[in-house]
Amino acid sequence: MLKIKVEELGNVIIMHLTGKLFLESLNDLTYKWEVMVQKRPCVIAINCANLESIDSSSIGTLVKFFNEAMSKDIQLVFYDLNASI
């Protein structure tokens, strides 16, 4: 199960992911992504410090997020990835 917490700091939005990012979590993740993008921040940062595992469908979704961020001139940053991810 994935827990998603969104934090807004001015023109930066941080999404904290906790747990396992699998296909079953993608609807919630995508919805929260769309809400963040509509706010037009300069930076969206995704904190992966507490992300335990990720499947290939989720990696594809993150690539889609990256492409969308680039097209909207939003800097997307993934940080605190553990070695297994």
QUIDA-V492473 format. One record per pair of residues at least 4 apart in sequence whose ideal C-beta (glycine too) atoms are under 6 Angstrom apart, sorted by sequence separation. I is the first residue (numbers start at 1). GAP is how many residues later the second one is. If there is no record, write none. Layout:
<<I	GAP> <I	GAP>>
This chain:
<<21	4> <25	4> <26	4> <54	4> <81	4> <8	5> <69	5> <7	7> <69	7> <36	8> <6	9> <66	10> <5	11> <3	15> <3	16> <2	17> <1	18> <2	19> <2	23> <13	23> <4	28> <13	28> <11	30> <44	30> <48	30> <11	31> <12	31> <13	31> <14	31> <15	31> <16	31> <17	31> <49	31> <54	31> <18	32> <20	32> <33	32> <43	32> <44	32> <45	32> <46	32> <48	32> <14	33> <19	33> <20	33> <21	33> <22	33> <47	33> <48	33> <17	34> <23	34> <26	35> <21	37>>
